[in-house]
Amino acid sequence: MHKLKKINATSKSGNECISDQGKQIKYSVLDFWRWSVSDLLSNATRGSFAEFIVGSAVGLNPENLREEWDAYDLTTENGIKIEVKSAAYIQSWNQNKYSSISFSVKPTRGWDYDTNQRGEPKRQADLYVFCHLKHKDQNTIDPLKMEQWDFYVLPTCQLNSALKDQSTVSLNSLKKIANAIEYSELGKKITAAHKEQMNHK
């Protein structure tokens, strides 16, 4: 059998419909999106949404689709590789108390699409953006409101120096090595962190 090559996904408008034997069914891709990812507080969806938020701060082109298994979460138009992590006090399920805030920073073995091989364990991206949905009121929490988030940006060299091979970092520990910033500052901070990372190499 011939080698099966990577399939490049194409952007959907949402108007595309499910069909059966050439006959359209009344449900569309937009219906699927509404059904599957409307809960922006769920862990899985919030993680992807945090990536989108960071992308929006650096001029994300929505036509360049998210790569589910890439070694890092985002690549900007000028080649900055970004790892995005998210956490929140409030979840979409029943809680007895607020969730403790920590982020995974475990070194990973990046997957090369061309060779189908994984490399040596390391932190793959140029920099990390930690997205903390800090709002604590269930009645008013809304991940679409950027003022309900704090962001922490660190070049990977600084993260490696501070955390070594740690797998996770708590919010309190993160605050010792990075300052919380607002969404409006995110783009400039990412550019500055990337410059620091490039100077370190």
Stockholm file with secondary structure:
# STOCKHOLM 1.0

chainA/1-201         MHKLKKINATSKSGNECISDQGKQIKYSVLDFWRWSVSDLLSNATRGSFAEFIVGSAVGLNPENLREEWDAYDLTTENGIKIEVKSAAYIQSWNQNKYSSISFSVKPTRGWDYDTNQRGEPKRQADLYVFCHLKHKDQNTIDPLKMEQWDFYVLPTCQLNSALKDQSTVSLNSLKKIANAIEYSELGKKITAAHKEQMNHK
#=GR chainA/1-201 SS CCCCCCCCCCCCCSCCEEEETTEEEEEEHHHHHHHHHCCTTSHHHHHHHHHHHHHHHTTCCTTSCCCTTCSSSEECTTCCEEEEEEEESCCSSCCSSCCCCEEECCCBCCEETTTTEECCSBCCSSEEEEEEECCCCTTTCCTTCGGGEEEEEEEHHHHHHHHTTCSEEEHHHHHTTCCCBCHHHHHHHHHHHHHHHHHHC
#=GC SS_cons         CCCCCCCCCCCCCSCCEEEETTEEEEEEHHHHHHHHHCCTTSHHHHHHHHHHHHHHHTTCCTTSCCCTTCSSSEECTTCCEEEEEEEESCCSSCCSSCCCCEEECCCBCCEETTTTEECCSBCCSSEEEEEEECCCCTTTCCTTCGGGEEEEEEEHHHHHHHHTTCSEEEHHHHHTTCCCBCHHHHHHHHHHHHHHHHHHC
//
